[in-house]
């Protein structure tokens, strides 16, 4: 099991980005969360197998709005989440 922690910068709030993220997470059978941050970015924590997380990370670049950059860390570990939620 692996965990992806990412912060997505750009025009990613108010454009359906978190719902896009949730849909992709469910498609790749990931659990975790996506939440808006006060600075206009979106924070993502996702758990699953490494291959699925890498494909999920690539899909984040194609979401609605305009992604300028993604800062991320992918490591072994677990979140213990049961579903993928938006906050």
NUKOL-392396 format. One line per field, with one value per residue: x, y, z of N, C-alpha, C, O, CB in turn. Coordinates in Angstrom, 1 decimal. Glycine has a CB too. Layout:
REM residues N
n.u = [X;...]
n.v = [Y;...]
n.w = [Z;...]
ca.u = [X;...]
ca.v = [Y;...]
ca.w = [Z;...]
c.u = [X;...]
c.v = [Y;...]
c.w = [Z;...]
o.u = [X;...]
o.v = [Y;...]
o.w = [Z;...]
cb.u = [X;...]
cb.v = [Y;...]
cb.w = [Z;...]
***
This chain:
REM residues 87
n.u = [0.8;0.5;0.8;-0.2;0.5;-0.5;-0.4;-2.2;-1.8;-3.0;-5.8;-8.0;-10.1;-13.6;-14.3;-15.0;-13.0;-12.3;-14.4;-13.9;-11.4;-12.2;-13.8;-11.8;-10.2;-12.0;-12.3;-9.7;-9.7;-9.0;-8.7;-9.3;-8.9;-9.9;-9.4;-10.2;-7.8;-7.0;-5.3;-6.1;-5.3;-5.6;-5.6;-4.6;-4.9;-4.3;-4.8;-3.6;-2.6;0.7;1.0;-1.6;-1.8;0.2;-0.9;-3.2;-2.1;-1.0;-3.4;-4.4;-3.4;-4.9;-7.4;-10.4;-10.4;-7.3;-4.3;-1.4;0.9;2.0;2.8;4.2;4.3;5.1;4.8;5.5;2.9;-0.1;-3.4;-5.8;-8.3;-11.8;-13.2;-13.3;-13.4;-14.6;-13.8]
n.v = [-1.2;2.3;5.8;8.9;12.3;15.4;18.7;20.8;23.4;26.4;27.4;25.9;25.9;26.2;25.2;22.6;20.9;19.3;17.4;16.1;15.0;13.2;11.5;10.3;9.1;7.2;5.7;4.6;3.0;4.1;5.4;8.2;11.8;15.1;18.5;22.0;24.6;27.6;29.3;29.0;26.6;23.0;20.4;17.0;13.7;10.4;6.9;3.7;1.2;1.5;1.8;2.5;4.9;6.4;6.6;8.0;10.4;11.4;11.8;14.0;16.3;16.8;17.7;19.7;23.3;25.0;23.6;24.6;23.7;20.7;19.7;17.0;14.0;10.6;7.7;4.7;3.4;4.1;5.4;4.7;5.3;4.9;5.5;7.8;11.2;14.6;17.7]
n.w = [0.0;-0.7;-0.3;-1.6;-1.4;-2.3;-3.6;-5.5;-7.7;-9.3;-11.3;-9.7;-8.0;-7.6;-10.1;-10.4;-9.8;-7.5;-7.6;-10.0;-9.3;-7.3;-8.8;-10.5;-8.6;-7.6;-9.9;-10.1;-7.9;-5.4;-2.0;0.2;0.3;-0.9;-0.6;-0.6;-0.2;1.7;0.1;-2.5;-3.7;-4.1;-1.9;-1.7;-0.6;-1.1;-1.1;-2.1;-4.5;-5.8;-8.6;-9.5;-8.1;-9.4;-12.0;-11.3;-10.4;-12.8;-14.2;-12.8;-13.9;-16.1;-15.3;-14.8;-15.1;-14.7;-14.3;-12.8;-11.5;-9.7;-6.5;-5.0;-2.9;-2.9;-1.2;0.7;2.8;4.8;4.9;6.0;5.2;4.2;2.0;-0.8;-0.3;-0.7;0.6]
ca.u = [0.0;1.2;0.1;0.1;0.1;-0.3;-1.0;-2.4;-1.8;-3.6;-7.2;-8.5;-11.3;-14.8;-14.4;-15.4;-11.8;-12.4;-15.3;-13.1;-10.4;-12.9;-14.2;-10.6;-9.8;-12.8;-11.9;-8.5;-9.9;-8.3;-9.4;-8.6;-9.7;-9.5;-9.9;-9.7;-7.0;-7.3;-4.5;-6.6;-4.9;-6.3;-4.8;-5.1;-4.3;-4.9;-4.2;-3.8;-1.4;1.6;0.7;-2.8;-1.5;1.0;-1.8;-4.0;-1.3;-1.0;-4.8;-4.7;-2.9;-5.9;-8.7;-11.0;-9.6;-5.9;-3.3;-0.1;1.9;1.6;3.8;3.7;5.2;4.5;5.6;4.8;2.2;-1.5;-4.2;-6.9;-9.6;-12.7;-13.8;-12.7;-14.3;-14.3;-14.1]
ca.v = [0.0;3.5;7.1;10.1;13.5;16.3;20.0;21.2;24.9;26.9;27.7;24.6;26.0;26.8;24.7;21.2;20.1;18.2;16.3;15.4;14.2;12.1;10.5;9.6;8.3;6.0;4.9;3.9;2.3;4.8;6.1;9.4;13.1;16.3;19.7;23.3;25.4;29.1;30.0;28.7;25.3;21.8;19.4;15.7;12.6;9.2;5.6;2.6;0.6;2.5;2.0;3.3;6.3;7.1;6.9;9.1;11.7;11.9;12.3;15.3;17.4;16.9;18.1;21.0;24.5;25.1;23.2;25.2;22.7;19.8;19.3;15.7;13.0;9.3;6.9;3.5;3.8;3.9;6.5;4.1;5.9;3.9;6.0;9.1;12.3;15.9;18.6]
ca.w = [0.0;-0.8;-0.1;-2.4;-0.8;-3.4;-3.6;-6.9;-7.8;-10.5;-11.2;-9.4;-7.1;-8.3;-11.5;-10.3;-9.8;-6.5;-8.0;-11.0;-8.5;-6.6;-9.9;-10.9;-7.5;-7.5;-11.1;-9.8;-6.7;-4.3;-1.0;0.6;0.4;-1.6;0.1;-1.0;0.8;1.6;-0.9;-3.8;-4.2;-3.6;-1.2;-2.0;0.1;-1.7;-0.7;-3.0;-5.0;-6.4;-10.1;-9.6;-7.6;-10.4;-13.1;-10.8;-10.4;-14.2;-14.5;-12.1;-14.8;-17.1;-14.8;-15.2;-14.6;-15.2;-13.3;-13.1;-11.0;-8.6;-5.6;-4.4;-2.3;-3.0;-0.3;1.3;4.0;4.7;5.5;6.7;4.7;3.6;0.7;-1.2;0.0;-0.9;1.8]
c.u = [0.9;0.3;0.7;-0.4;0.5;-1.0;-1.0;-2.6;-2.3;-5.0;-7.9;-9.7;-12.4;-15.0;-14.7;-14.1;-11.8;-13.3;-14.6;-12.1;-11.1;-13.3;-13.0;-10.2;-10.7;-12.6;-10.7;-8.5;-9.1;-9.2;-8.6;-9.5;-9.1;-10.2;-9.3;-8.9;-7.2;-6.5;-5.0;-6.2;-5.8;-5.3;-5.4;-4.3;-5.0;-4.1;-4.5;-2.5;-0.6;1.3;-0.5;-2.6;-0.7;0.1;-2.8;-3.3;-1.2;-2.3;-5.1;-4.4;-4.0;-7.3;-9.2;-10.2;-8.3;-4.9;-1.9;1.1;1.3;2.8;3.3;4.8;4.4;5.4;4.8;4.1;0.7;-2.2;-5.3;-8.2;-10.4;-13.2;-12.9;-13.7;-13.7;-14.7;-14.1]
c.v = [1.2;4.7;8.2;11.3;14.6;17.6;20.5;22.7;25.3;27.4;26.3;24.7;26.7;26.3;23.2;20.3;19.0;17.1;15.5;14.5;13.0;11.0;9.7;8.7;7.0;5.1;4.0;3.1;2.8;5.3;7.3;10.6;14.1;17.5;21.0;23.9;26.8;29.8;29.7;27.3;24.2;20.8;18.0;14.7;11.4;8.0;4.5;2.0;1.6;2.8;2.8;4.8;7.1;7.5;8.1;10.4;12.2;12.5;13.7;16.5;17.7;17.4;19.4;22.2;24.5;24.8;23.8;24.3;21.9;19.5;18.0;14.9;11.6;8.3;5.7;4.0;3.6;5.1;5.9;4.6;4.7;4.2;7.2;10.2;13.6;16.8;20.0]
c.w = [0.0;-0.6;-1.0;-1.6;-1.8;-3.1;-5.0;-6.9;-9.2;-10.3;-11.0;-8.3;-7.9;-9.7;-11.5;-10.2;-8.7;-6.9;-9.1;-10.3;-7.9;-7.7;-10.3;-9.8;-7.4;-8.7;-10.9;-8.5;-5.5;-3.2;-0.6;0.6;-0.5;-0.9;-0.5;0.2;0.6;0.5;-2.3;-4.4;-3.6;-3.1;-1.4;-1.2;-0.5;-1.3;-1.7;-3.4;-5.8;-7.9;-10.2;-9.1;-8.7;-11.6;-12.6;-10.8;-11.8;-14.6;-13.9;-13.0;-15.9;-16.6;-15.2;-14.5;-15.3;-14.1;-13.7;-12.6;-9.9;-7.8;-4.9;-3.8;-2.4;-2.2;0.2;2.5;3.8;5.4;6.4;6.3;4.1;2.3;0.3;-1.1;-0.4;0.3;1.4]
o.u = [1.9;-1.0;1.9;-1.6;1.6;-2.1;0.0;-3.5;-2.1;-5.4;-8.4;-10.1;-12.2;-15.8;-14.6;-14.2;-11.4;-13.0;-14.8;-11.9;-10.5;-13.1;-13.1;-9.7;-10.1;-12.6;-10.6;-7.5;-8.5;-10.4;-7.4;-10.7;-7.9;-11.4;-8.2;-9.2;-7.6;-6.9;-4.4;-6.6;-6.7;-4.4;-6.6;-3.0;-6.2;-2.8;-5.7;-1.5;-1.2;1.3;-0.6;-3.1;-0.9;0.2;-3.1;-3.9;-1.4;-2.4;-5.9;-5.0;-3.9;-8.2;-8.5;-9.5;-8.2;-4.8;-1.4;2.0;0.3;3.8;2.2;6.0;3.3;6.6;3.6;4.6;0.3;-1.7;-5.7;-9.2;-9.9;-13.7;-12.0;-14.7;-12.5;-15.7;-14.3]
o.v = [1.3;4.6;8.4;11.4;14.7;17.6;20.5;23.2;24.6;27.8;25.7;23.6;27.6;26.9;22.6;19.1;17.8;15.9;14.3;13.3;11.9;9.8;8.5;7.6;5.9;3.9;2.9;2.6;2.0;5.5;7.5;10.5;14.0;17.5;21.0;23.7;27.3;30.9;30.2;27.0;24.5;20.5;17.8;14.7;11.3;8.1;4.5;2.2;2.6;4.0;3.7;5.7;8.3;8.6;8.9;11.4;13.5;13.4;14.4;17.5;18.7;17.5;20.1;22.0;24.1;25.5;23.5;24.1;22.2;19.0;18.0;15.0;11.6;8.2;5.6;4.9;3.0;5.6;6.5;4.4;3.8;3.4;7.6;10.1;13.8;16.5;20.9]
o.w = [0.7;-0.7;-1.0;-1.3;-2.2;-2.5;-5.7;-6.3;-10.2;-9.2;-11.9;-7.8;-8.7;-10.5;-12.6;-10.4;-9.0;-6.6;-9.2;-10.6;-7.9;-7.4;-10.5;-10.1;-7.2;-8.6;-11.3;-8.1;-4.8;-3.5;-0.9;1.0;-0.9;-0.7;-0.9;1.4;-0.5;0.1;-3.3;-5.5;-2.9;-3.7;-1.2;-1.2;-0.4;-1.1;-2.2;-2.8;-6.4;-8.3;-11.1;-9.7;-8.9;-12.2;-13.4;-11.2;-12.0;-15.4;-14.4;-13.0;-16.5;-17.4;-16.0;-13.6;-16.5;-13.2;-14.8;-13.3;-9.2;-8.4;-4.4;-4.1;-2.1;-2.5;0.0;3.2;2.8;6.4;7.4;7.0;3.6;1.5;0.9;-1.7;-0.5;0.9;2.2]
cb.u = [-1.0;1.9;0.1;-0.4;0.8;-0.7;-0.3;-3.6;-0.5;-3.5;-7.8;-7.4;-10.9;-14.7;-13.0;-16.1;-10.6;-12.9;-16.6;-12.3;-9.7;-14.2;-14.8;-9.5;-9.9;-14.3;-11.7;-7.3;-9.7;-7.4;-9.6;-7.4;-9.7;-9.8;-9.6;-10.9;-5.5;-6.9;-3.1;-6.3;-3.4;-7.2;-4.6;-5.1;-4.4;-5.0;-4.6;-4.7;-1.7;3.0;0.5;-3.9;-0.7;2.1;-2.6;-4.4;0.1;-0.6;-5.8;-3.9;-1.6;-6.1;-8.6;-12.5;-9.4;-5.6;-3.2;0.0;3.1;0.9;4.2;3.0;5.5;4.4;6.1;5.8;2.4;-2.0;-4.8;-6.7;-9.4;-13.8;-15.3;-12.1;-14.6;-14.9;-13.0]
cb.v = [0.0;3.6;7.5;10.1;13.8;15.7;21.0;20.5;25.5;25.9;28.4;23.7;26.8;28.3;24.9;20.8;21.0;18.8;16.9;16.4;15.1;12.6;11.2;10.6;9.1;6.4;5.8;4.8;0.8;5.9;5.1;9.7;13.6;16.2;19.6;24.3;25.0;29.7;29.5;29.8;25.1;21.2;19.7;15.3;12.6;9.4;5.2;3.0;-0.7;2.1;0.6;2.7;6.3;6.2;5.7;8.7;11.4;10.7;11.3;15.4;17.0;15.6;18.1;21.1;24.5;26.6;21.6;26.5;23.5;18.5;20.4;14.9;13.3;8.8;7.7;2.4;5.3;2.6;7.4;4.3;7.0;3.6;6.5;9.0;12.3;16.5;18.3]
cb.w = [1.2;-2.2;1.4;-3.8;0.6;-4.7;-2.6;-7.6;-7.5;-11.6;-12.5;-8.9;-5.9;-8.3;-12.2;-11.5;-9.5;-5.2;-8.5;-11.9;-7.4;-5.9;-11.0;-11.3;-6.1;-7.5;-12.3;-9.8;-6.9;-4.9;0.3;-0.3;1.8;-3.1;1.6;-1.3;0.6;3.0;-0.8;-4.7;-3.7;-4.8;0.3;-3.5;1.6;-3.2;0.7;-4.2;-5.9;-6.3;-10.8;-8.7;-6.3;-10.9;-13.5;-9.3;-9.9;-15.2;-14.1;-10.8;-15.5;-17.9;-13.3;-14.7;-13.1;-15.8;-13.3;-12.4;-10.4;-9.2;-4.5;-5.5;-0.8;-4.5;0.9;1.6;4.4;5.3;4.4;8.2;3.7;4.6;0.9;-2.7;1.5;-2.2;2.9]
***
